[in-house]
Amino acid sequence: MLDKFRDKSILWGNLGISLIISVVPTLMTLGFLGTHGEMLCRRLPPNIDQPNTSLSIKSCSEENQRLLYLYIVWIWLIITIPTWRWFYIAHYRSKLNSKQR
């Protein structure tokens, strides 16, 4: 069994690696969601831009951007936690196997 110090260093080291690595899939997810939102805003009926309606294509795009900014941290965490767990288990098993040899 690995000692407590090494176990904690593996744990925190892999968390740091996962935090950095998960930035790319998070940006990709936000890009896909942002593009999807913009496509939905463009497909709004043309009569929605009339002055008597409270919703316009511009406000739809602004709301899409606001929601993306609101969910950045949540999406990043949802991607980071399984990535970290996967790295941690793989690294822990490799260290355990190398020590048993």
N, C-alpha and C positions, 0 to 999 in steps of 0.2 A: 504494500500500500504506500502511496506517496505521502510524504509528510505534509502537515497543514500549510506550511509556508509555500511550498511548491504548488499545492492544490489551489491556493488563493491566487498565486501569480498566474497560473494557467487560466483560472476563471476570469480575472480582470484583464489579462492580456488578450484573451479571445474576445472579450466584450469590446475592448478598444478597437480591435481589428474589425469586428462586425459593425461597429458604429461607422467606421470609415467606409468599409466596402458597401454597406447598404445605402449609401448616398446615391449611387448610380441607379439602382432599381427604383428608388424613391423618386428621383427626377424623371425617370422614364414613365412611371405610373402617373405622376402629376402631369406630364406632357400629354399622355394619352387621355386622361380625364379632362384636361383643359381643351384639347382639340375636339373631343366628343361634345363638350358643353358648347363650344363655339359653333359646331355644326348644328346642334339643336337650336341654338339661338337664330341662326341664319334660316332655319326651316320654319320659323314662326310665320303664321299667315301675314300677308302684306297689310291687311287692314289693322294690324295691331299697332302700327305706328301712328294711328290717328290721334289727334290731340285729346280726344275725350277718354282715351284708355290710359290706365296708370302704368301699364307695362309697355316698354319699347325694346327694340333690339339692343340699343345701347345699354339700357338698364339690365337687360338679361346678361350681356357680356360682363358688366361690372359685378353682378351677383355671382357669376361663374368664377371670376377672379377672386372675389372675397371668400367664397367657399373653398377654393383651392388653398388660399393662404391659411384658412382656418384648420384645414386637415393635414397640413404639412407634417406636423409633429406626430400625429396619430398614424399616418401612413408610414412614416419613418420607423416608428416603434413596432408596428405590425410586421414590417419587413426585417427589422433588426433582431427581434427576440428569437424567432426560429433560426435565423442565420447564426446567431451567437450560440444557441444550444447545439446546433449541428457541429460547429467548429469545436466547441468545448468537449463534446462527447468524442469526436474523432481524435482530438489532441490528447485527451485524457487516456483513451484506449491505447493510442500509440506509445505514450510514455509508460503506461502500465505494462504493455507487452515487451518493450525494450528493457525494462527493469527486471522482468521475469527471466530473461535469457541469460 
